Amino acid sequence: MMKFWLILVFTCLSTSGFAQRIATLEVTLQRATNKQSTPVQTSLDALTSLPDTELSLVEVQGNTRTLVSHQIEKTKARILHWNVESSGPAKRTYELVKSAKTKKPPTISTTDQDGALLVQAGNKKLLQYNYRTVYPPSGIDPAFKRSGFIHPLWSPHGQILTRIQAPDHYHHYGIWNPWTHVLFEGDTVDFWNLKDRKGTVRFTGVVSKTDGPVFSEYQVKQQHVAFKKDGNEKVALNELQSVRVYQPSNADYYIADVTSNLTCASASPVRLLTYRYGGFGWRATEKWNKDNSEVLTSGGKSRKDADGSTARWCIVQGQLDSDYGGMVMLSAPTNYNHPEPLRVWPETQNGTGDVFINYSPTKNKDWLLSPGQTYTLRYRLLVFNGHYTKEQAEANWQYFSHPPTVSVKGK
């Protein structure tokens, strides 16, 4: 297995000899990622108690010093984030310095636009989360209405990679995550197949939005709602979903991290029953078919044999008019039933080979969700133009699955 990791070493320096320098940060890239940036983070409070407005980050290469965009996340403690460009030397040196600086506007942001949260890097659209209910076309059963999904997701060059309400599956909504075969309070519930009127997933609120020079993130609440046989509704699962999109490192590539935290909404457990699909799914662009697109998984499977196999990552790419591109879906090793089983539509789908990919951890076994517990699923989306290789996918999964180790010296 190819190895890819980061080693960060911090040497905190006395201010007597270096009045403006607070700490020296050393980053070692053990494997380059083909000119793609790598998100890096560490505890800021372990380095300094100075206020955020007095801090800058500088990369040092010989006698050259370059100001680096950074972002400070404020949770219970402050976390320092920045992107390391993987082209160039394997070892990088940064200095955290005290400096008066003027606050600059964020370069990547999330804005509320007519029922949706739109993530943009400058003027470039990256993805849109739809919180307002979207109804099917006129004349189609209104049971197919849905909120709480990502569409469009754009490639770096601006092509749309997602599709909603395809005539063959009106309940498909871009990138979305309902469960199909669910046991709840003695009833078998289906949050996926909306026409069956057994359940749905609904947006219920925006928790937070964060903008900055390194990433933009939104957090939303969703409810997985069961339609009871007596005509009433009851929420089975509450979901806190976070989507963090990193500032693109170049014109051909960007990263989006999707995290879902699931909790039982009542004292009743929820059993996700074994079924061939359900969970994190992607209905891909209508431009793709069996002749102009391809699938490759970490297990070496193609579209011919990927369905039912397990995978750490899955590349889906194809022709986009006169361009080429796609997305890699990475599954975190902490996810239930990892490496997760895949549902991949066959090349004969709809007669043309339309593309649908689904990480379905319950494809081959049940998953019991108990009250009082939080269950987390994490996925990283690598969105690109050009051709993506298995070496690139594996290197990025190694970093995603093994975050940087951090050591601090001289404190």
LODRENZA-757097 format. One record per residue (C-alpha): residue number from 1; residue in one letter; x, y, z. Coordinates in pm, whole numbers, padded with zeros to 5 digits. Example, Ala and Ser with C-alpha at 12.3 -4.5 7.8 and 13.67 -1.06 7.14 Angstrom:
! LODRENZA-757097
    n  res       u       v       w
    1    a   01230  -00450   00780
    2    s   01367  -00106   00714
! end
This chain:
! LODRENZA-757097
    n  res       u       v       w
    1    m   00000   00000   00000
    2    m   00133   00342  -00091
    3    k   00201   00569   00202
    4    f   00104   00934   00222
    5    w   00115   01135   00541
    6    l   00227   01462   00692
    7    i   00459   01511   00982
    8    l   00443   01851   01152
    9    v   00716   01961   01393
   10    f   00682   02287   01587
   11    t   00983   02463   01737
   12    c   00866   02750   01955
   13    l   01125   03024   01975
   14    s   01204   03279   02240
   15    t   01090   03629   02152
   16    s   01419   03772   02283
   17    g   01604   03700   01959
   18    f   01307   03699   01723
   19    a   01070   03970   01843
   20    q   00803   03898   01584
   21    r   00842   03521   01553
   22    i   00622   03300   01770
   23    a   00682   02951   01634
   24    t   00852   02765   01353
   25    l   00638   02497   01188
   26    e   00790   02218   00983
   27    v   00575   02016   00744
   28    t   00705   01703   00572
   29    l   00515   01561   00278
   30    q   00600   01194   00256
   31    r   00424   01162  -00075
   32    a   00337   01435  -00324
   33    t  -00015   01456  -00463
   34    n   00043   01578  -00815
   35    k   00027   01954  -00760
   36    q  -00280   01934  -00540
   37    s  -00290   02116  -00208
   38    t  -00319   01934   00123
   39    p  -00523   02077   00414
   40    v  -00318   02107   00734
   41    q  -00430   02194   01084
   42    t  -00296   02219   01438
   43    s  -00388   02365   01775
   44    l  -00321   02737   01783
   45    d  -00367   02767   02158
   46    a  -00070   02532   02206
   47    l   00145   02791   02027
   48    t   00024   03130   02146
   49    s  -00244   03318   02336
   50    l  -00214   03624   02114
   51    p  -00540   03736   01951
   52    d  -00617   03620   01600
   53    t  -00579   03969   01456
   54    e  -00211   03982   01552
   55    l  -00107   03662   01374
   56    s   00029   03587   01029
   57    l   00171   03272   00869
   58    v   00480   03286   00649
   59    e   00644   03015   00440
   60    v   01025   03024   00446
   61    q   01228   02889   00152
   62    g   01590   02995   00189
   63    n   01592   03373   00187
   64    t   01242   03392   00043
   65    r   00949   03457   00277
   66    t   00593   03427   00144
   67    l   00275   03519   00328
   68    v   00039   03217   00341
   69    s  -00337   03234   00374
   70    h  -00455   03080   00699
   71    q  -00784   03042   00884
   72    i  -00854   03012   01255
   73    e  -01143   02788   01356
   74    k  -01290   02870   01694
   75    t  -01433   02568   01873
   76    k  -01355   02495   02239
   77    a  -00999   02572   02139
   78    r  -00856   02761   01842
   79    i  -00741   02555   01544
   80    l  -00505   02692   01280
   81    h  -00575   02581   00921
   82    w  -00383   02631   00599
   83    n  -00317   02454   00271
   84    v   00022   02311   00179
   85    e   00098   02307  -00192
   86    s   00243   01963  -00260
   87    s   00447   02070  -00562
   88    g   00800   02165  -00463
   89    p   01023   02031  -00184
   90    a   00901   01756   00046
   91    k   00994   01950   00359
   92    r   00837   02293   00421
   93    t   00909   02549   00687
   94    y   00656   02803   00812
   95    e   00673   03072   01076
   96    l   00384   03194   01285
   97    v   00458   03560   01347
   98    k   00310   03852   01533
   99    s   00212   04124   01290
  100    a  -00050   04390   01258
  101    k  -00262   04312   00954
  102    t  -00572   04436   00783
  103    k  -00860   04192   00774
  104    k  -00924   04075   00419
  105    p  -01254   03944   00285
  106    p  -01291   03564   00261
  107    t  -01193   03406  -00070
  108    i  -01436   03115  -00033
  109    s  -01784   03174   00103
  110    t  -02134   03037   00155
  111    t  -02425   03265   00072
  112    d  -02799   03222   00114
  113    q  -02963   03251  -00228
  114    d  -03333   03188  -00282
  115    g  -03377   02871  -00079
  116    a  -03024   02737  -00116
  117    l  -02676   02772   00030
  118    l  -02429   02845  -00250
  119    v  -02057   02780  -00196
  120    q  -01830   02987  -00417
  121    a  -01457   03052  -00449
  122    g  -01456   03411  -00568
  123    n  -01703   03409  -00857
  124    k  -01661   03037  -00923
  125    k  -01958   02824  -00816
  126    l  -01863   02495  -00647
  127    l  -02174   02341  -00492
  128    q  -02525   02426  -00380
  129    y  -02724   02283  -00088
  130    n  -03099   02311  -00139
  131    y  -03290   02368   00183
  132    r  -03617   02481   00026
  133    t  -03846   02198  -00085
  134    v  -03807   02124  -00456
  135    y  -04117   01989  -00630
  136    p  -04123   01753  -00931
  137    p  -04226   01877  -01277
  138    s  -04590   01957  -01343
  139    g  -04803   01644  -01381
  140    i  -04570   01427  -01170
  141    d  -04679   01289  -00833
  142    p  -04600   01559  -00572
  143    a  -04485   01282  -00334
  144    f  -04150   01319  -00513
  145    k  -04083   01656  -00348
  146    r  -03767   01680  -00140
  147    s  -03541   01921   00050
  148    g  -03191   01879   00191
  149    f  -02963   01777  -00097
  150    i  -02663   01898  -00300
  151    h  -02729   02008  -00658
  152    p  -02566   02138  -00860
  153    l  -02215   02026  -00781
  154    w  -01990   02191  -01037
  155    s  -01656   02075  -01172
  156    p  -01370   02327  -01140
  157    h  -01432   02425  -01504
  158    g  -01802   02482  -01440
  159    q  -01971   02165  -01571
  160    i  -02257   02023  -01361
  161    l  -02176   01675  -01227
  162    t  -02509   01602  -01054
  163    r  -02865   01540  -01171
  164    i  -03204   01555  -01000
  165    q  -03552   01421  -01081
  166    a  -03448   01212  -01380
  167    p  -03763   01070  -01547
  168    d  -03648   00717  -01467
  169    h  -03599   00801  -01096
  170    y  -03777   01118  -00988
  171    h  -03664   01055  -00630
  172    h  -03293   01093  -00720
  173    y  -03157   01422  -00588
  174    g  -02796   01494  -00682
  175    i  -02591   01404  -00376
  176    w  -02817   01290  -00091
  177    n  -02828   01031   00186
  178    p  -03162   00864   00271
  179    w  -03193   00508   00398
  180    t  -03410   00260   00211
  181    h  -03509  -00034   00429
  182    v  -03558   00072   00792
  183    l  -03726  -00091   01091
  184    f  -03880   00171   01322
  185    e  -04141   00106   01589
  186    g  -04256  -00216   01426
  187    d  -04296  -00067   01077
  188    t  -04070  -00100   00775
  189    v  -03996   00255   00663
  190    d  -03840   00384   00340
  191    f  -03686   00734   00334
  192    w  -03551   00685  -00021
  193    n  -03839   00579  -00247
  194    l  -04062   00881  -00200
  195    k  -04347   00752  -00413
  196    d  -04412   00476  -00160
  197    r  -04510   00745   00093
  198    k  -04342   00568   00382
  199    g  -04099   00846   00472
  200    t  -03874   01129   00363
  201    v  -03578   01346   00472
  202    r  -03635   01715   00542
  203    f  -03418   02016   00607
  204    t  -03507   02178   00941
  205    g  -03253   02453   00998
  206    v  -02917   02615   00932
  207    v  -02688   02579   01233
  208    s  -02389   02780   01111
  209    k  -02201   02920   00813
  210    t  -01828   02990   00803
  211    d  -01629   03176   00536
  212    g  -01256   03226   00502
  213    p  -00942   03208   00289
  214    v  -00890   02832   00347
  215    f  -01240   02682   00362
  216    s  -01610   02759   00379
  217    e  -01842   02538   00581
  218    y  -02211   02511   00648
  219    q  -02389   02300   00908
  220    v  -02754   02207   00869
  221    k  -03010   01998   01054
  222    q  -03215   01734   00875
  223    q  -03487   01499   00995
  224    h  -03552   01146   00869
  225    v  -03932   01135   00898
  226    a  -04142   00816   00912
  227    f  -04496   00826   00772
  228    k  -04699   00611   01008
  229    k  -04979   00381   00896
  230    d  -05234   00587   01092
  231    g  -05152   00893   00884
  232    n  -04931   01063   01141
  233    e  -04562   01145   01108
  234    k  -04280   01078   01350
  235    v  -03915   01174   01330
  236    a  -03698   00862   01349
  237    l  -03353   01017   01311
  238    n  -03203   01361   01361
  239    e  -02904   01448   01145
  240    l  -02643   01720   01176
  241    q  -02472   01749   00840
  242    s  -02156   01952   00785
  243    v  -02008   02030   00445
  244    r  -01662   02190   00438
  245    v  -01531   02303   00100
  246    y  -01166   02399   00070
  247    q  -01033   02684  -00138
  248    p  -00933   02528  -00474
  249    s  -00559   02475  -00499
  250    n  -00563   02524  -00874
  251    a  -00804   02560  -01164
  252    d  -00856   02183  -01198
  253    y  -00929   02051  -00846
  254    y  -01105   02113  -00515
  255    i  -01201   01921  -00197
  256    a  -01537   01895  -00017
  257    d  -01573   01706   00312
  258    v  -01919   01580   00409
  259    t  -01989   01469   00768
  260    s  -02322   01331   00891
  261    n  -02395   01281   01261
  262    l  -02703   01064   01317
  263    t  -02896   01031   01644
  264    c  -03225   00865   01731
  265    a  -03497   01127   01764
  266    s  -03691   00940   02033
  267    a  -03655   00656   02280
  268    s  -03713   00413   01993
  269    p  -03410   00250   01825
  270    v  -03372   00254   01448
  271    r  -03248  -00053   01265
  272    l  -03116   00007   00914
  273    l  -03193  -00324   00748
  274    t  -02979  -00500   00492
  275    y  -03064  -00376   00143
  276    r  -02883  -00336  -00187
  277    y  -02870   00045  -00168
  278    g  -02920   00328   00079
  279    g  -02703   00597   00236
  280    f  -02463   00836   00063
  281    g  -02550   00846  -00307
  282    w  -02462   01040  -00621
  283    r  -02679   01056  -00934
  284    a  -02432   01175  -01193
  285    t  -02471   01404  -01492
  286    e  -02693   01296  -01782
  287    k  -02394   01359  -02011
  288    w  -02241   01028  -01902
  289    n  -02314   00680  -02033
  290    k  -02135   00347  -02062
  291    d  -01931   00466  -02361
  292    n  -01795   00800  -02238
  293    s  -01738   00743  -01865
  294    e  -01555   00503  -01636
  295    v  -01550   00374  -01279
  296    l  -01244   00254  -01086
  297    t  -01239   00148  -00721
  298    s  -00964   00093  -00462
  299    g  -01024  -00279  -00511
  300    g  -00936  -00253  -00880
  301    k  -01298  -00295  -00992
  302    s  -01445  -00126  -01299
  303    r  -01808  -00058  -01374
  304    k  -01846  -00414  -01497
  305    d  -01782  -00564  -01153
  306    a  -01782  -00283  -00894
  307    d  -02140  -00337  -00775
  308    g  -02140  -00522  -00443
  309    s  -01766  -00484  -00395
  310    t  -01615  -00289  -00104
  311    a  -01398   00019  -00151
  312    r  -01200   00285   00032
  313    w  -01237   00514  -00268
  314    c  -01415   00520  -00601
  315    i  -01324   00729  -00907
  316    v  -01603   00825  -01147
  317    q  -01495   01030  -01449
  318    g  -01594   01091  -01806
  319    q  -01640   01319  -02104
  320    l  -01789   01663  -02034
  321    d  -01857   01810  -02378
  322    s  -01508   01892  -02507
  323    d  -01362   01853  -02156
  324    y  -01304   01565  -01914
  325    g  -01350   01535  -01537
  326    g  -01535   01381  -01249
  327    m  -01516   01306  -00878
  328    v  -01348   01069  -00635
  329    m  -01555   00956  -00335
  330    l  -01341   00868  -00032
  331    s  -01484   00678   00266
  332    a  -01339   00735   00613
  333    p  -01207   00423   00791
  334    t  -01419   00511   01096
  335    n  -01741   00467   00894
  336    y  -01967   00175   00976
  337    n  -01880  -00144   00783
  338    h  -01568   00010   00626
  339    p  -01451  -00053   00360
  340    e  -01810   00012   00259
  341    p  -02002  -00186  -00002
  342    l  -02088  -00005  -00324
  343    r  -02404   00009  -00529
  344    v  -02297   00084  -00888
  345    w  -02546   00081  -01171
  346    p  -02458  -00167  -01448
  347    e  -02363  -00062  -01799
  348    t  -02706  -00172  -01919
  349    q  -02892   00075  -01692
  350    n  -03177   00247  -01880
  351    g  -03038   00103  -02203
  352    t  -02761   00364  -02219
  353    g  -02564   00312  -01900
  354    d  -02669   00610  -01688
  355    v  -02437   00659  -01390
  356    f  -02531   00622  -01023
  357    i  -02289   00547  -00735
  358    n  -02382   00478  -00374
  359    y  -02178   00399  -00062
  360    s  -02418   00161   00114
  361    p  -02279   00036   00449
  362    t  -02598  -00169   00501
  363    k  -02577  -00347   00167
  364    n  -02464  -00669   00334
  365    k  -02557  -00631   00702
  366    d  -02791  -00446   00939
  367    w  -02693  -00138   01141
  368    l  -02867  -00081   01476
  369    l  -02882   00283   01589
  370    s  -02957   00309   01962
  371    p  -03099   00609   02153
  372    g  -02842   00826   02328
  373    q  -02565   00746   02079
  374    t  -02422   00951   01790
  375    y  -02324   00773   01470
  376    t  -02089   00949   01230
  377    l  -02025   00897   00860
  378    r  -01753   01096   00682
  379    y  -01680   01127   00311
  380    r  -01432   01333   00114
  381    l  -01516   01442  -00240
  382    l  -01227   01523  -00476
  383    v  -01378   01717  -00765
  384    f  -01159   01759  -01071
  385    n  -01115   01826  -01440
  386    g  -00871   01615  -01635
  387    h  -00799   01245  -01573
  388    y  -00761   01106  -01222
  389    t  -00538   00806  -01149
  390    k  -00553   00529  -00890
  391    e  -00219   00653  -00751
  392    q  -00368   00997  -00688
  393    a  -00679   00849  -00527
  394    e  -00480   00618  -00301
  395    a  -00243   00896  -00192
  396    n  -00533   01123  -00104
  397    w  -00714   00847   00085
  398    q  -00400   00782   00290
  399    y  -00398   01145   00403
  400    f  -00774   01156   00462
  401    s  -00762   00840   00672
  402    h  -00442   00924   00862
  403    p  -00444   01291   00970
  404    p  -00112   01464   01037
  405    t   00078   01384   01353
  406    v   00184   01696   01539
  407    s   00470   01742   01786
  408    v   00567   02060   01968
  409    k   00920   02127   02084
  410    g   01073   02399   02293
  411    k   00767   02488   02501
! end
